[in-house]
Amino acid sequence: MVHEQISLKGEYISARDYRADRLGWYVQGGYNFIPDKIQAIVKYESYDADRDIQGDRIDIITLGLNWFFSKMTKLQINYEHHTEGLTGTSENAILAQFQAGF
């Protein structure tokens, strides 16, 4: 869903086979401070590799900034906070990615 400068999207997926019952989902919101130039995003995602096994779920919160240099190039910088399993072990990461299309 996109409305003027605000975007919202999400996904839910579930799969079961003879080995595992998997579940994952995310929801992401974005705001274009300068349309087609600078966008901020916030994202929450969760993935459980096997719902029958307690403690293997991972949750990730992402705060990001996208700079669009053109319709075919952008720079993404993200801060991610990961929380894992029953222990609540957490990790932080800063990621940068440059993307170019041809």
C-alpha positions as CSV (number, residue, x, y, z in Angstrom):
1,M,0.0,0.0,0.0
2,V,1.4,3.4,-1.0
3,H,-0.3,6.7,-0.1
4,E,1.6,9.8,-1.1
5,Q,4.8,9.7,1.0
6,I,3.8,6.7,3.2
7,S,4.2,3.1,2.3
8,L,3.2,-0.1,4.2
9,K,3.7,-3.7,3.2
10,G,3.9,-7.0,4.8
11,E,4.0,-10.8,4.2
12,Y,3.0,-13.9,6.1
13,I,4.2,-17.3,5.1
14,S,3.7,-20.8,6.6
15,A,5.0,-24.1,5.4
16,R,4.8,-27.6,6.7
17,D,6.6,-30.7,5.5
18,Y,7.7,-34.0,7.0
19,R,10.6,-32.2,8.8
20,A,9.3,-28.9,10.2
21,D,6.4,-26.5,10.6
22,R,7.8,-23.1,9.6
23,L,6.3,-19.7,10.1
24,G,7.5,-16.3,9.1
25,W,6.1,-12.8,8.7
26,Y,7.1,-9.1,8.4
27,V,5.5,-5.7,8.4
28,Q,7.4,-2.7,7.0
29,G,6.5,1.0,6.9
30,G,8.3,3.7,5.0
31,Y,8.1,7.5,4.8
32,N,9.5,9.5,1.9
33,F,11.0,12.7,3.3
34,I,12.0,13.8,-0.2
35,P,10.0,11.9,-2.8
36,D,12.2,9.7,-5.0
37,K,15.3,10.8,-3.0
38,I,15.3,10.0,0.7
39,Q,13.1,7.3,2.5
40,A,13.1,6.1,6.1
41,I,11.9,2.7,6.9
42,V,11.0,0.7,10.0
43,K,10.5,-3.1,9.8
44,Y,9.6,-5.9,12.2
45,E,10.0,-9.5,11.2
46,S,9.8,-12.8,12.9
47,Y,10.8,-16.3,11.7
48,D,10.3,-19.6,13.4
49,A,12.2,-22.4,11.7
50,D,10.1,-25.1,13.4
51,R,7.0,-24.2,15.6
52,D,7.2,-27.7,17.2
53,I,10.6,-26.8,18.7
54,Q,10.5,-24.1,21.4
55,G,13.2,-21.5,21.3
56,D,14.3,-21.4,17.7
57,R,12.4,-18.2,16.7
58,I,14.3,-15.0,15.7
59,D,12.8,-11.5,15.8
60,I,14.4,-8.6,14.0
61,I,13.7,-4.8,14.2
62,T,15.2,-2.8,11.4
63,L,15.5,1.0,11.1
64,G,16.8,2.1,7.7
65,L,17.5,5.0,5.4
66,N,17.5,4.8,1.6
67,W,19.0,7.3,-0.7
68,F,17.9,7.1,-4.3
69,F,20.4,8.6,-6.7
70,S,18.3,7.7,-9.7
71,K,15.5,5.2,-10.5
72,M,18.2,2.6,-11.0
73,T,20.7,3.3,-8.1
74,K,20.3,3.6,-4.4
75,L,22.3,3.3,-1.1
76,Q,20.7,1.6,1.9
77,I,21.9,1.9,5.5
78,N,20.2,-0.2,8.1
79,Y,20.4,-0.8,11.8
80,E,19.1,-4.2,12.9
81,H,18.4,-5.5,16.4
82,H,18.1,-9.3,16.5
83,T,16.5,-11.2,19.4
84,E,16.9,-15.0,19.3
85,G,15.1,-17.9,21.0
86,L,14.2,-18.6,24.6
87,T,17.4,-17.0,26.0
88,G,16.5,-13.6,24.5
89,T,20.1,-13.3,23.2
90,S,20.3,-10.1,21.2
91,E,22.7,-8.8,18.6
92,N,23.0,-5.5,16.7
93,A,24.2,-4.9,13.2
94,I,24.7,-2.0,10.9
95,L,24.5,-2.8,7.2
96,A,25.2,-0.8,4.1
97,Q,24.3,-1.8,0.5
98,F,24.7,-0.1,-2.8
99,Q,22.4,-1.2,-5.5
100,A,22.6,-0.5,-9.3
101,G,20.4,-1.7,-12.1
102,F,21.2,-2.1,-15.7
